[in-house]
Amino acid sequence: MNAIVFGERDEGEIRRLLLARKVVAYSDTVSAMLIFSSFTDDNMILQAIAVHDTFIIILSQYIVFINACHTLHAAHLVAR
């Protein structure tokens, strides 16, 4: 069935779909690594970044997002 679906799509659309799935997979992997690394050695993250350079972008976006969430939460607590 996948062959039929892919046969109806152009090559650019297939690449976009595969890239989107890869980004989601990388994002989930980085999230799991960050949670796991809080209990283990942090060198694990650096090794993954060395293997997959696209982790750098996702990891930096994840860290910025988490920092923004903590800042908003702290501001909310102060406002109470």
Phi and psi in degrees as a GROMACS rama.xvg file:
@    title "Ramachandran Plot"
@    xaxis  label "Phi"
@    yaxis  label "Psi"
@TYPE xy
-62.0086  -35.7166  ASN-2
-63.6223  -36.6406  ALA-3
-68.0208  -44.0077  ILE-4
-64.4803  -45.8043  VAL-5
-66.729  -29.8983  PHE-6
-66.2993  -24.8446  GLY-7
-87.5291  -9.3017  GLU-8
-105.678  151.351  ARG-9
-78.5452  166.317  ASP-10
-63.4804  -38.192  GLU-11
-63.9908  -39.5289  GLY-12
-66.9409  -39.0597  GLU-13
-62.6813  -43.5024  ILE-14
-61.8941  -41.8946  ARG-15
-62.831  -41.9481  ARG-16
-64.0197  -43.5957  LEU-17
-66.0124  -39.9455  LEU-18
-64.5825  -41.6101  LEU-19
-61.97  -42.2851  ALA-20
-65.0056  -38.5094  ARG-21
-65.9317  -41.9335  LYS-22
-63.2165  -43.1979  VAL-23
-62.3343  -43.2293  VAL-24
-63.3401  -43.67  ALA-25
-62.5517  -42.8921  TYR-26
-60.6935  -45.9298  SER-27
-63.7299  -38.9184  ASP-28
-65.3361  -44.3946  THR-29
-63.8084  -41.4015  VAL-30
-59.6512  -45.4217  SER-31
-64.2587  -39.3001  ALA-32
-64.8814  -40.0514  MET-33
-65.4285  -41.6182  LEU-34
-64.3064  -46.2574  ILE-35
-66.0243  -37.8423  PHE-36
-69.6475  -19.3434  SER-37
-68.5829  -18.5579  SER-38
-105.355  -8.25317  PHE-39
-131.749  -161.113  THR-40
-76.5497  133.343  ASP-41
-72.9083  -11.3999  ASP-42
-63.162  -20.2939  ASN-43
-59.7948  -39.1729  MET-44
-66.1789  -42.648  ILE-45
-63.2541  -36.7959  LEU-46
-65.6756  -39.8944  GLN-47
-66.339  -37.9969  ALA-48
-66.3299  -37.0978  ILE-49
-64.4272  -33.4208  ALA-50
-78.9467  -43.4208  VAL-51
-121.73  101.258  HIS-52
-66.4318  -19.2053  ASP-53
-69.9764  -16.8386  THR-54
-62.7721  -29.9628  PHE-55
-59.7667  -45.8069  ILE-56
-64.7903  -49.3434  ILE-57
-65.4558  -41.8362  ILE-58
-63.1121  -43.5974  LEU-59
-65.9998  -38.5983  SER-60
-65.8096  -38.5644  GLN-61
-64.895  -43.5578  TYR-62
-65.2243  -42.6291  ILE-63
-61.7314  -43.0361  VAL-64
-62.4536  -45.8075  PHE-65
-63.5929  -41.9579  ILE-66
-62.5298  -40.4795  ASN-67
-64.3513  -40.4425  ALA-68
-63.1882  -42.7161  CYS-69
-65.3113  -39.4513  HIS-70
-64.7046  -45.3086  THR-71
-63.6932  -39.6128  LEU-72
-65.0141  -42.9899  HIS-73
-63.5586  -40.9166  ALA-74
-64.1348  -38.1073  ALA-75
-64.7371  -41.9156  HIS-76
-66.2023  -37.7366  LEU-77
-67.8235  -37.711  VAL-78
-68.6648  -21.5104  ALA-79
